[in-house]
Amino acid sequence: MTSKLMSRAAILGLVLCAAPAAGQDGAYSPAQESSSAAPSEVVIKGASSLSEGVRGAKPPLQLSADPFESIRASFSPDESLLLAESPFAAAWRKTHPDVLHSDRIVQPWLTTFNGKFRVVFDVLQQLSETLARPLTLKEAKPYQWSLNVVDQAGRVFQHYEGSKRPPLELVWNGENDRDQWIMPEQSYSPVYAFLGPNNDSPRTRAGRPIRVEGMAHQEPDGMHLSAGSAVLFGSDKSGRTLEPGGESLLRAAADAIKRSFTGIPIKIKVFAATKDLGDSQGRAVQNYLRRELMLPSQGIDESAEIEANQAPFADQRVEIVLLNR
């Protein structure tokens, strides 16, 4: 019976113990042990049955996460835009002058001073017209050529030459190799010279004269808008008030300044017969530009610098200089 009890304890995991016989007073007596037939069996059962097994699965974690946590701050409204007066609106108001002194808009068709000055010489076409017959590129290849741009005094202002086929187009910006620019209202004539493949006698041809009333060019001190005095103050260049054609020319200059040179200080240089005449012409140009350029901070005010110089008749002109900062 004892072995049977031990096997049951091993299987069921029970605790077996023998309860001693107790007397009337509860004390243990050896006589009672000898007189007892067999120890009583005491079984202590577990709170739950072992048939349920051991559970190893863990409960899921209940964690809350925001998938937009890294960009959540960008969703919030811009506080500056919610103000009664936004700083962006204040900055926008400063993009135009406080007082407008012009009663018209910019006229984009006045292109006298827009872009860079350029003259295109069609050298190969001039050779064909000189020979009075069309030429292919192969036929024109052995011809030598030269081009002289001559001023109205007969002096060579710029020179080009080549020993191979004359080019289809030769582009010139109005500046010569001595860093000199053509002057407004002066005539410049291109003169072409060609030498045949058998060293024939050179053939010459004069092209269309070059004459401009105004042009823009870059100088070390800034951008120069050159305007001829004849169109500004009359054919004798001695007027003290602007002619109608002169107002149109200065209007084109003002439009060019509005487009590309707003806020740059301006200096007016006048080349006239006398210094007194130059001062008067400079003030006339100053007053017109002050009205056209809308705001006094442009540099056209009563204290704006006017430089008057005495010059010969052919060189008399007005230079509006947009000074480098």
TINU-409394 format. One record per residue: residue number from 0; residue in three letters; x, y, z of N, C-alpha, C in turn. Coordinates in steps of 0.001 Angstrom, whole numbers, padded with zeros to 6 digits. Example, Ala and Ser with C-alpha at 12.3 -4.5 7.8 and 13.67 -1.06 7.14 Angstrom:
0/ALA/013190/-005690/007800/012300/-004500/007800/013200/-003300/007800
1/SER/012850/-002250/007080/013670/-001060/007140/012900/000030/007870
//
This chain:
0/MET/000819/-001204/000000/000000/000000/000000/000851/001252/000000
1/THR/001984/001179/000683/002892/002353/000726/003444/002662/-000644
2/SER/003843/001622/-001395/004359/001856/-002763/003293/002422/-003667
3/LYS/002063/002012/-003458/000976/002546/-004261/000761/004011/-003988
4/LEU/000863/004400/-002713/000735/005813/-002349/001857/006641/-002941
5/MET/003055/006106/-002965/004197/006852/-003507/004049/007069/-005016
6/SER/003543/006054/-005688/003349/006230/-007132/002278/007261/-007415
7/ARG/001251/007267/-006622/000202/008277/-006825/000735/009688/-006553
8/ALA/001602/009829/-005565/002184/011166/-005289/003055/011642/-006421
9/ALA/003771/010709/-007050/004631/011105/-008168/003817/011550/-009358
10/ILE/002689/010906/-009602/001876/011239/-010756/001084/012502/-010514
11/LEU/000449/012603/-009410/-000434/013725/-009163/000259/014882/-008490
12/GLY/001471/014711/-008050/002188/015804/-007390/001618/016116/-006027
13/LEU/001137/015097/-005318/000518/015313/-004029/001544/015163/-002919
14/VAL/001224/015734/-001847/002091/015625/-000665/001476/014589/000279
15/LEU/002242/013558/000572/001773/012502/001471/002430/012646/002826
16/CYS/001662/012541/003772/002225/012608/005128/001387/011713/006056
17/ALA/001974/011202/007030/001271/010356/008018/000939/011172/009224
18/ALA/-000317/011183/009586/-000750/011952/010753/-000570/011135/012022
19/PRO/000152/011624/013002/000365/010864/014253/-000931/010755/015058
20/ALA/-001070/009687/015796/-002241/009516/016650/-002127/010389/017858
21/ALA/-003162/011002/018174/-003150/011946/019286/-003981/011385/020433
22/GLY/-003516/011728/021604/-004256/011316/022803/-005358/012289/023096
23/GLN/-005858/012153/024272/-006933/013060/024660/-006436/014471/024855
24/ASP/-005217/014568/025346/-004679/015929/025547/-003917/016421/024354
25/GLY/-003919/015658/023299/-003264/016095/022065/-001810/015785/022022
26/ALA/-001239/015081/022998/000193/014783/023005/000470/013490/022299
27/TYR/001641/013399/021766/002019/012194/021041/002467/011141/022027
28/SER/001993/009911/021697/002340/008811/022608/002849/007638/021787
29/PRO/004037/007049/022138/004566/005900/021413/003665/004690/021550
30/ALA/002950/004607/022643/002052/003462/022816/000925/003479/021824
31/GLN/000490/004701/021579/-000586/004810/020600/-000108/004386/019220
32/GLU/001152/004714/018848/001674/004341/017537/001721/002815/017389
33/SER/002073/002188/018423/002165/000730/018336/000816/000061/018286
34/SER/-000169/000766/018921/-001491/000160/018949/-002309/000465/017697
35/SER/-001889/001517/016935/-002653/001896/015741/-002428/000888/014616
36/ALA/-003494/000626/013883/-003372/-000357/012812/-002607/000199/011615
37/ALA/-002883/001428/011146/-002208/002008/009963/-002370/003522/009998
38/PRO/-001395/004289/009432/-001524/005776/009396/-002615/006186/008434
39/SER/-003257/007263/008814/-004307/007801/007934/-003695/008594/006783
40/GLU/-004392/008646/005676/-003883/009335/004459/-004517/010704/004359
41/VAL/-003677/011718/004204/-004125/013106/004049/-003727/013582/002657
42/VAL/-004674/014013/001864/-004418/014487/000493/-004676/015984/000429
43/ILE/-003682/016746/-000047/-003811/018211/-000237/-003836/018466/-001741
44/LYS/-004965/018934/-002255/-005138/019174/-003681/-004785/020615/-004040
45/GLY/-004341/020745/-005262/-004021/022088/-005752/-005266/022890/-006052
46/ALA/-005070/024254/-006200/-006220/025127/-006457/-006787/024911/-007849
47/SER/-005957/024474/-008775/-006422/024243/-010145/-005930/022911/-010639
48/SER/-006604/022407/-011590/-006231/021117/-012135/-005027/021248/-013051
49/LEU/-004137/020212/-012994/-002939/020229/-013847/-003264/019955/-015311
50/SER/-004540/019515/-015550/-004894/019212/-016934/-004940/020457/-017828
51/GLU/-005031/021665/-017212/-005075/022890/-018005/-003735/023191/-018667
52/GLY/-002669/022664/-018138/-001354/022902/-018720/-000797/024269/-018353
53/VAL/000450/024568/-018826/001138/025839/-018559/000908/026774/-019741
54/ARG/000372/027925/-019451/000103/028895/-020499/001305/029807/-020711
55/GLY/001904/029826/-021935/003074/030667/-022214/002801/031871/-023079
56/ALA/001593/032036/-023650/001273/033182/-024499/001105/034437/-023661
57/LYS/001737/035551/-024135/001659/036821/-023416/000527/037669/-023993
58/PRO/-000108/038448/-023188/-001180/039319/-023698/-000605/040415/-024598
59/PRO/-001310/040854/-025620/-000787/041915/-026515/-000599/043224/-025759
60/LEU/000462/043984/-026212/000735/045280/-025592/-000206/046328/-026174
61/GLN/-000847/047056/-025338/-001765/048107/-025750/-001022/049453/-025747
62/LEU/-000200/049700/-026823/000584/050920/-026931/-000038/051817/-028003
63/SER/-000228/053075/-027701/-000757/054041/-028660/000388/054836/-029292
64/ALA/000395/054960/-030640/001454/055668/-031373/000825/056575/-032416
65/ASP/001442/057790/-032631/000970/058750/-033625/001823/058607/-034881
66/PRO/001286/058128/-035997/002119/057956/-037200/002606/059266/-037789
67/PHE/002008/060424/-037423/002414/061722/-037947/003127/062562/-036893
68/GLU/003745/061877/-035937/004358/062614/-034837/005482/063525/-035322
69/SER/006287/063068/-036294/007444/063851/-036742/007049/065095/-037537
70/ILE/005842/065118/-038138/005430/066274/-038940/004205/066948/-038364
71/ARG/003803/066549/-037162/002604/067119/-036583/002729/068619/-036380
72/ALA/003949/069097/-036044/004128/070527/-035777/003901/071371/-037020
73/SER/004182/070801/-038206/004000/071579/-039435/002534/071768/-039777
74/PHE/001642/070990/-039157/000220/071140/-039424/-000390/072333/-038698
75/SER/000324/072846/-037712/-000241/073936/-036925/-000243/075227/-037745
76/PRO/-001187/076111/-037566/-001259/077352/-038360/-000123/078301/-038021
77/ASP/000236/079136/-039018/001281/080143/-038822/000701/081297/-038014
78/GLU/001274/081518/-036830/000740/082555/-035958/000855/083940/-036579
79/SER/001930/084154/-037372/002122/085485/-037958/001033/085822/-038962
80/LEU/000489/084779/-039630/-000575/085036/-040591/-001925/085284/-039927
81/LEU/-002036/084926/-038653/-003286/085125/-037942/-003350/086471/-037236
82/LEU/-002253/087240/-037351/-002239/088537/-036694/-003136/089521/-037435
83/ALA/-003492/090579/-036753/-004318/091600/-037400/-003562/092264/-038547
84/GLU/-002234/092393/-038418/-001404/092992/-039472/-000220/092070/-039691
85/SER/-000241/091330/-040759/000796/090356/-041017/002093/091045/-041398
86/PRO/003243/090527/-040935/004518/091123/-041360/004762/090975/-042850
87/PHE/004173/089935/-043473/004325/089779/-044922/003574/090879/-045659
88/ALA/002427/091245/-045156/001681/092336/-045773/002426/093653/-045629
89/ALA/003089/093843/-044480/003867/095068/-044283/005046/095120/-045248
90/ALA/005699/093957/-045457/006813/093929/-046398/006334/094166/-047820
91/TRP/005147/093650/-048154/004635/093853/-049506/004349/095323/-049767
92/ARG/003848/096042/-048782/003529/097451/-048987/004780/098272/-049278
93/LYS/005949/097795/-048834/007176/098549/-049043/007775/098316/-050421
94/THR/007129/097471/-051246/007671/097251/-052581/007277/098349/-053553
95/HIS/006402/099250/-053166/006059/100369/-054033/006285/101669/-053260
96/PRO/006540/102765/-053944/006852/104008/-053249/005652/104567/-052498
97/ASP/005938/105422/-051525/004870/106048/-050753/004056/107012/-051612
98/VAL/004739/107707/-052532/004058/108676/-053384/004453/108385/-054821
99/LEU/003484/108284/-055696/003733/108060/-057112/003704/109391/-057851
100/HIS/004763/109631/-058630/004863/110885/-059369/004658/110677/-060865
101/SER/004239/109479/-061294/004064/109192/-062709/002587/108956/-062992
102/ASP/002119/109456/-064136/000721/109297/-064509/000545/108310/-065661
103/ARG/001498/107427/-065896/001390/106472/-066979/002062/105164/-066577
104/ILE/001880/104146/-067418/002478/102849/-067187/003699/102690/-068073
105/VAL/004447/101616/-067826/005617/101338/-068645/005166/100926/-070039
106/GLN/005846/101436/-071051/005531/101125/-072442/006616/100211/-073005
107/PRO/006352/098912/-073077/007414/097977/-073470/007849/098111/-074921
108/TRP/007081/098826/-075753/007493/098949/-077155/008597/099989/-077352
109/LEU/008936/100758/-076313/010058/101689/-076393/011331/100914/-076057
110/THR/012014/100439/-077070/013114/099486/-076878/014476/100082/-077185
111/THR/014597/101406/-077156/015881/102015/-077518/016993/101564/-076585
112/PHE/016717/101469/-075290/017750/101145/-074310/017569/099747/-073728
113/ASN/016746/098924/-074329/016533/097570/-073821/017492/096602/-074486
114/GLY/018087/095738/-073697/019002/094750/-074242/020345/095355/-074612
115/LYS/021178/094549/-075233/022509/094972/-075625/022503/095420/-077084
116/PHE/023290/096458/-077349/023418/096954/-078710/024182/095935/-079550
117/ARG/023700/095672/-080761/024369/094732/-081649/024095/095116/-083101
118/VAL/025135/094967/-083903/025046/095183/-085342/025520/093906/-086012
119/VAL/024777/093451/-087011/025117/092220/-087728/025602/092599/-089125
120/PHE/026845/092203/-089450/027418/092434/-090774/027324/091126/-091571
121/ASP/026658/091146/-092708/026530/089973/-093584/027652/090000/-094614
122/VAL/028825/089539/-094228/030024/089676/-095066/029890/088851/-096336
123/LEU/029417/087626/-096235/029299/086779/-097426/028284/087350/-098418
124/GLN/027208/087907/-097924/026227/088522/-098811/026824/089732/-099525
125/GLN/027654/090487/-098810/028312/091633/-099449/029266/091191/-100548
126/LEU/029951/090044/-100368/030817/089517/-101433/029995/089122/-102645
127/SER/028858/088489/-102434/028005/088095/-103568/027509/089321/-104324
128/GLU/027136/090370/-103592/026673/091583/-104264/027818/092294/-104972
129/THR/029035/092181/-104432/030184/092795/-105103/030484/092103/-106425
130/LEU/030391/090762/-106447/030648/089999/-107669/029418/089932/-108567
131/ALA/028286/090400/-108079/027039/090424/-108854/026588/089031/-109242
132/ARG/026839/088067/-108382/026353/086707/-108621/026343/085955/-107297
133/PRO/025435/085008/-107154/025413/084230/-105901/026598/083280/-105820
134/LEU/027070/083066/-104618/028215/082200/-104378/027827/081092/-103414
135/THR/028345/079890/-103689/028207/078807/-102729/029328/078927/-101692
136/LEU/029180/078173/-100605/030213/078205/-099566/031554/077711/-100095
137/LYS/031515/076754/-101009/032758/076237/-101571/033419/077275/-102464
138/GLU/032636/077995/-103248/033209/079011/-104137/033767/080190/-103358
139/ALA/033178/080507/-102193/033632/081658/-101421/034805/081336/-100496
140/LYS/035149/080082/-100387/036193/079688/-099441/037552/080335/-099718
141/PRO/038042/080454/-100944/039386/081015/-101154/039472/082537/-101058
142/TYR/038381/083226/-100849/038415/084690/-100825/038899/085201/-099456
143/GLN/039792/086184/-099493/040204/086905/-098294/039321/088142/-098147
144/TRP/039115/088561/-096925/038187/089664/-096701/038674/090532/-095545
145/SER/038179/091760/-095498/038451/092690/-094393/037247/093617/-094250
146/LEU/037056/094123/-093041/035949/095037/-092742/036461/096157/-091859
147/ASN/036280/097383/-092300/036635/098567/-091529/035366/099348/-091206
148/VAL/035165/099647/-089931/034078/100525/-089513/034683/101914/-089360
149/VAL/034267/102836/-090210/034871/104163/-090296/033901/105179/-089715
150/ASP/034409/106118/-088895/033552/107153/-088325/033340/108272/-089335
151/GLN/032567/109272/-088932/032216/110330/-089882/033381/111247/-090209
152/ALA/034479/111149/-089439/035684/111919/-089761/036629/111152/-090675
153/GLY/036272/109919/-091043/037105/109125/-091940/038119/108264/-091215
154/ARG/038087/108217/-089911/039037/107402/-089151/038480/105984/-088969
155/VAL/039386/105009/-088990/038975/103616/-088763/038675/103431/-087276
156/PHE/037437/103106/-086998/037015/102923/-085603/037198/101477/-085153
157/GLN/036924/100521/-086051/037107/099103/-085749/037493/098377/-087010
158/HIS/038326/097316/-086888/038848/096587/-088045/038707/095089/-087812
159/TYR/038239/094378/-088854/038173/092914/-088869/038761/092434/-090190
160/GLU/039347/091222/-090166/039850/090626/-091402/039922/089113/-091237
161/GLY/039994/088409/-092373/040101/086957/-092378/040683/086473/-093676
162/SER/041357/085317/-093618/042008/084750/-094806/041227/083576/-095380
163/LYS/040112/083217/-094760/039297/082118/-095274/037943/082644/-095721
164/ARG/037020/081748/-095893/035703/082108/-096393/035067/083210/-095550
165/PRO/034506/084250/-096172/033837/085316/-095418/032689/084740/-094585
166/PRO/032512/085205/-093378/031453/084658/-092520/030068/085080/-093001
167/LEU/029102/084239/-092678/027726/084581/-092998/027271/085803/-092202
168/GLU/027606/085824/-090913/027230/086940/-090033/028394/087258/-089108
169/LEU/028624/088544/-088918/029621/089035/-087980/028914/090011/-087045
170/VAL/028829/089656/-085761/028075/090448/-084794/029027/091388/-084067
171/TRP/028633/092655/-083968/029438/093692/-083316/028578/094403/-082280
172/ASN/029157/094635/-081090/028412/095269/-079997/028613/096772/-079906
173/GLY/029340/097377/-080862/029538/098826/-080856/030775/099292/-080141
174/GLU/031609/098377/-079637/032844/098744/-078930/034032/098316/-079772
175/ASN/035063/099167/-079815/036249/098816/-080588/037321/098200/-079684
176/ASP/038460/097918/-080271/039547/097275/-079527/040200/098206/-078513
177/ARG/039893/099506/-078569/040473/100471/-077622/039479/100837/-076518
178/ASP/038476/099986/-076320/037459/100184/-075268/036669/101474/-075477
179/GLN/036462/101840/-076726/035652/103006/-077051/034334/102549/-077662
180/TRP/033269/103259/-077318/031948/102942/-077827/031527/103972/-078868
181/ILE/030658/103534/-079786/030146/104486/-080754/029284/105520/-080025
182/MET/029236/106716/-080543/028477/107800/-079929/027150/107978/-080653
183/PRO/026131/108345/-079921/024824/108546/-080567/024867/109732/-081525
184/GLU/024079/109618/-082565/023906/110655/-083591/025142/110858/-084439
185/GLN/026119/109961/-084351/027248/109988/-085267/027122/108827/-086241
186/SER/027580/109048/-087462/027464/108038/-088515/028749/107221/-088599
187/TYR/028577/105915/-088707/029698/104974/-088868/029383/104114/-090094
188/SER/030347/104019/-090991/030135/103309/-092254/031000/102057/-092309
189/PRO/030418/100890/-092592/031236/099683/-092807/031754/099644/-094244
190/VAL/033039/099391/-094402/033677/099306/-095723/034270/097909/-095860
191/TYR/033799/097158/-096869/034242/095783/-097094/035295/095771/-098194
192/ALA/036300/094884/-098055/037328/094683/-099080/037521/093180/-099271
193/PHE/037572/092730/-100505/037706/091308/-100823/038860/091116/-101802
194/LEU/039615/090031/-101620/040726/089670/-102502/040486/088262/-103008
195/GLY/040504/088102/-104355/040179/086820/-104970/041243/085767/-104754
196/PRO/040969/084532/-105186/041920/083420/-104980/043196/083568/-105797
197/ASN/043184/084310/-106911/044370/084495/-107736/045023/085840/-107478
198/ASN/044849/086364/-106260/045404/087683/-105907/044937/088762/-106880
199/ASP/043661/088675/-107226/043102/089691/-108103/043114/091043/-107403
200/SER/042821/092065/-108135/042747/093398/-107534/041627/093410/-106511
201/PRO/041852/094007/-105355/040820/093982/-104303/039562/094718/-104736
202/ARG/038453/094187/-104294/037163/094791/-104567/036623/095366/-103264
203/THR/036128/096558/-103286/035607/097223/-102087/034129/097531/-102263
204/ARG/033471/097617/-101114/032050/097911/-101137/031692/098557/-099797
205/ALA/030888/099602/-099827/030439/100294/-098613/029066/099765/-098217
206/GLY/028918/099468/-096937/027647/098973/-096435/026745/100085/-095943
207/ARG/025645/099699/-095339/024671/100674/-094848/025234/101396/-093627
208/PRO/025141/102727/-093551/025683/103460/-092388/024979/103062/-091086
209/ILE/025726/103202/-090009/025221/102888/-088672/025039/104205/-087925
210/ARG/023829/104456/-087436/023539/105686/-086716/022443/105382/-085697
211/VAL/022670/105765/-084455/021697/105525/-083384/021458/106832/-082631
212/GLU/020237/106972/-082107/019910/108136/-081280/020233/107902/-079808
213/GLY/020266/106652/-079405/020600/106333/-078019/020994/104877/-077905
214/MET/021812/104574/-076934/022256/103204/-076715/022693/103039/-075269
215/ALA/022674/101795/-074797/023105/101449/-073441/024375/100627/-073531
216/HIS/025333/100960/-072687/026578/100207/-072649/027158/100270/-071244
217/GLN/027953/099269/-070909/028539/099147/-069579/029912/099800/-069552
218/GLU/030128/100627/-068530/031419/101258/-068290/031888/100871/-066890
219/PRO/033155/101136/-066547/033620/100767/-065203/032824/101397/-064062
220/ASP/032298/102598/-064250/031560/103251/-063165/030083/102882/-063135
221/GLY/029573/102169/-064140/028175/101760/-064140/027619/101664/-065553
222/MET/026319/101457/-065628/025638/101377/-066915/025342/102783/-067432
223/HIS/025707/103028/-068698/025507/104336/-069327/024370/104238/-070338
224/LEU/023413/105139/-070199/022366/105313/-071211/022683/106605/-071947
225/SER/023216/106480/-073159/023665/107634/-073936/022548/108086/-074875
226/ALA/022263/109395/-074847/021231/109987/-075696/021825/111183/-076422
227/GLY/021524/111317/-077720/022051/112427/-078506/021381/113738/-078160
228/SER/022158/114808/-078156/021618/116124/-077809/020734/116698/-078908
229/ALA/020914/116269/-080162/020105/116822/-081251/018643/116433/-081088
230/VAL/018364/115180/-080730/016983/114771/-080551/016410/115296/-079239
231/LEU/017283/115554/-078256/016811/116057/-076965/016530/117559/-077004
232/PHE/017440/118332/-077607/017367/119791/-077499/017400/120500/-078851
233/GLY/017078/119821/-079927/017025/120462/-081224/018251/120160/-082063
234/SER/018109/120421/-083344/019184/120083/-084277/020469/120850/-084015
235/ASP/020360/122071/-083471/021583/122825/-083166/022134/122488/-081779
236/LYS/021463/121628/-081009/021895/121150/-079696/022046/122269/-078674
237/SER/021353/123373/-078878/021506/124523/-077982/020253/124816/-077169
238/GLY/019232/123992/-077278/018002/124223/-076531/018181/123966/-075041
239/ARG/017326/124622/-074256/017370/124442/-072801/016130/123702/-072280
240/THR/015203/123392/-073163/014028/122591/-072824/013959/121408/-073782
241/LEU/013308/120356/-073348/013257/119131/-074125/012325/119267/-075324
242/GLU/012750/118722/-076451/011917/118621/-077637/010961/117423/-077480
243/PRO/009864/117392/-078240/008959/116234/-078157/009667/114904/-078418
244/GLY/010545/114882/-079391/011307/113654/-079625/012240/113327/-078479
245/GLY/012761/114352/-077822/013622/114120/-076666/012867/113523/-075494
246/GLU/011604/113947/-075307/010803/113358/-074240/010543/111877/-074496
247/SER/010311/111507/-075742/010099/110090/-076068/011366/109276/-075803
248/LEU/012518/109857/-076115/013776/109151/-075879/014035/108983/-074386
249/LEU/013787/110033/-073603/013966/109911/-072151/012921/108995/-071529
250/ARG/011733/108940/-072138/010716/108007/-071643/011189/106566/-071816
251/ALA/011840/106268/-072936/012398/104928/-073132/013502/104641/-072123
252/ALA/014307/105653/-071802/015356/105466/-070792/014741/105208/-069419
253/ALA/013679/105941/-069069/013023/105731/-067780/012403/104343/-067689
254/ASP/011821/103860/-068778/011241/102520/-068769/012312/101461/-068575
255/ALA/013466/101653/-069203/014561/100698/-069007/015042/100699/-067561
256/ILE/015077/101865/-066921/015481/101942/-065517/014457/101249/-064632
257/LYS/013171/101435/-064923/012131/100807/-064108/012207/099287/-064189
258/ARG/012535/098771/-065361/012557/097326/-065523/013746/096675/-064830
259/SER/014910/097249/-064963/016122/096532/-064566/016999/097249/-063552
260/PHE/016798/098537/-063311/017756/099275/-062478/017063/100097/-061405
261/THR/015941/099620/-060887/015212/100371/-059876/016039/100478/-058594
262/GLY/016082/101686/-058027/016771/101909/-056763/018255/102201/-056880
263/ILE/018803/102218/-058096/020238/102483/-058281/020448/103985/-058402
264/PRO/021444/104542/-057691/021709/105993/-057805/022048/106392/-059231
265/ILE/021626/107585/-059586/021782/108069/-060957/022605/109350/-060967
266/LYS/023454/109450/-061950/024251/110652/-062179/024021/111092/-063622
267/ILE/023851/112385/-063831/023598/112940/-065161/024847/113670/-065627
268/LYS/025387/113227/-066756/026559/113872/-067348/026128/114478/-068685
269/VAL/026379/115797/-068834/025968/116524/-070042/027218/117052/-070736
270/PHE/027311/116816/-072029/028392/117352/-072857/027745/118353/-073811
271/ALA/028024/119641/-073589/027381/120720/-074342/028426/121722/-074812
272/ALA/027944/122763/-075516/028873/123773/-076045/029518/124564/-074922
273/THR/028774/124884/-073871/029306/125606/-072711/028837/124900/-071445
274/LYS/029510/125216/-070352/029134/124599/-069082/027783/125119/-068601
275/ASP/027515/126404/-068834/026229/126954/-068424/025084/126277/-069171
276/LEU/025260/126073/-070471/024243/125372/-071244/024107/123929/-070759
277/GLY/025201/123305/-070419/025149/121933/-069917/024388/121824/-068604
278/ASP/024565/122827/-067707/023800/122815/-066449/022304/122937/-066707
279/SER/021915/123804/-067634/020495/123972/-067944/019912/122702/-068563
280/GLN/020632/122104/-069496/020146/120868/-070102/020096/119727/-069084
281/GLY/021051/119699/-068172/021046/118667/-067137/019847/118787/-066214
282/ARG/019459/120013/-065857/018281/120201/-065000/017002/119814/-065731
283/ALA/016949/120073/-067040/015768/119666/-067801/015627/118138/-067816
284/VAL/016737/117439/-068004/016710/115971/-067964/016381/115480/-066564
285/GLN/016921/116163/-065560/016671/115796/-064162/015186/115915/-063816
286/ASN/014567/116997/-064195/013149/117208/-063876/012266/116175/-064563
287/TYR/012597/115846/-065786/011777/114856/-066490/011912/113476/-065854
288/LEU/013126/113075/-065535/013324/111755/-064938/012726/111677/-063537
289/ARG/012761/112777/-062805/012176/112756/-061462/010670/112494/-061544
290/ARG/010024/113001/-062555/008596/112754/-062721/008326/111345/-063238
291/GLU/009189/110838/-064120/008964/109526/-064708/009340/108381/-063777
292/LEU/010320/108567/-062934/010802/107471/-062090/010042/107350/-060777
293/MET/009029/108182/-060556/008034/107996/-059503/008496/108377/-058105
294/LEU/009722/108095/-057694/010082/108303/-056302/011405/109051/-056202
295/PRO/011496/109988/-055247/012735/110761/-055100/013923/109926/-054683
296/SER/013712/108784/-054001/014830/107975/-053538/015620/107354/-054673
297/GLN/015112/107477/-055900/015857/106980/-057046/017162/107745/-057229
298/GLY/017292/108896/-056619/018501/109686/-056768/018286/110919/-057607
299/ILE/017117/111057/-058232/016809/112233/-059029/016056/113210/-058137
300/ASP/016754/114063/-057456/016131/115100/-056640/016882/116405/-056877
301/GLU/016559/117422/-056089/017173/118737/-056322/018681/118719/-056108
302/SER/019160/117791/-055269/020596/117735/-054977/021317/116679/-055804
303/ALA/020639/116083/-056779/021296/115072/-057599/022460/115688/-058362
304/GLU/023491/114895/-058524/024711/115406/-059139/024532/115547/-060645
305/ILE/024849/116709/-061145/024842/116980/-062584/026245/117427/-062958
306/GLU/026831/116718/-063873/028184/117046/-064325/028091/117589/-065745
307/ALA/028431/118864/-065902/028386/119512/-067210/029805/119647/-067749
308/ASN/029995/119279/-069014/031305/119336/-069647/031193/120042/-070986
309/GLN/032224/120760/-071347/032277/121409/-072651/032843/120429/-073666
310/ALA/032196/120315/-074819/032598/119334/-075826/032334/119895/-077203
311/PRO/033048/119408/-078240/032769/119839/-079621/031381/119383/-080059
312/PHE/030935/119958/-081150/029553/119741/-081590/029264/118257/-081825
313/ALA/030188/117536/-082439/029936/116131/-082772/029826/115261/-081529
314/ASP/030454/115644/-080428/030466/114821/-079210/029422/115261/-078191
315/GLN/028575/116208/-078502/027601/116701/-077525/026486/115675/-077349
316/ARG/026242/115322/-076105/025285/114262/-075777/024957/114339/-074291
317/VAL/024069/113457/-073835/023700/113329/-072422/023922/111873/-072015
318/GLU/024622/111692/-070900/024875/110349/-070361/024110/110203/-069041
319/ILE/023180/109274/-068984/022492/108917/-067736/023228/107715/-067166
320/VAL/023970/107921/-066086/024850/106902/-065527/024154/106257/-064333
321/LEU/023955/104960/-064407/023427/104180/-063286/024620/103641/-062515
322/LEU/024931/104289/-061413/026186/104074/-060714/026238/102688/-060059
323/ASN/027430/102097/-060120/027646/100847/-059395/027674/101105/-057902
324/ARG/027118/100160/-057123/027134/100312/-055673/028450/099820/-055103
//
